[in-house]
Every structure is written in structure tokens, then in C-alpha cells.
């Protein structure tokens, strides 16, 4: 596995751990269909939360959060509907969140969680 993929997996695990500590229940990870992929699907009480995780080792090309465009958030909403249909579950609300994971020069990680981006 190359360094970029390893960093991405590490970031997704840190994001899942972060969400668990925040009280969300992880329902699915790396769910794929012909339309795309959802990094993390979680339940936050009555809300289904679809999380896009972006991990970076620096900000030379922008922060992790800046990597998620409106189009990407809209695609995540469409994928959420497909996930709900496939799993035949109902939630009161669907929320799209973004988690940015940034590895610092010292090797530590900073996590930013933005709720309701799309």
C-alpha cells in the first residue's frame, strides 16, 4: 500500500474513533455502489450522518476541509439516499458532515468536524 493510501486509511480510522467518542454509532464504513463511495455512515440519534473524510499531510494544496466542494457534498447526499434504500431503514433526518484530518510536522493529527455541509 502506498503512503497516500495508508494516510487515508489512518485518517478514516481516526475519524471513526472521533465520532464514536462524540456519541455517534458507526453503521457502515467504505460503502460502495456504482455511483460512488461513502467513507463513514453513522447514526446521531434520529439523524443518519454521512461523513466524508479528507486526510492531508500538509496544507500546500489547501486544508482537508477545502477539498470538499459543493458538488462532492451533493453527491454524498445522493449516496445517502441509495444507502437508505439498500438497507431499508428510515431516519428523521439525513446530515452530511465533513471530517478533516491533518497530520502535523510532528506526526500528530488534528481533526476538524463540520456538521451539515450539504
WOMO-V251023 format. One record per helix or strand of 2 or more residues. SS is the DSSP state (~ for helix, > for strand). FROM is the first residue (numbers start at 0). LEN is the number of residues. If there is no record, write none. Layout:
ss={SS:SS}
from={FROM:FROM}
len={LEN:LEN}
//
This chain:
ss={~:>:>:>:~:~:>:>}
from={2:24:35:46:64:69:92:108}
len={19:9:9:10:3:18:11:6}
//
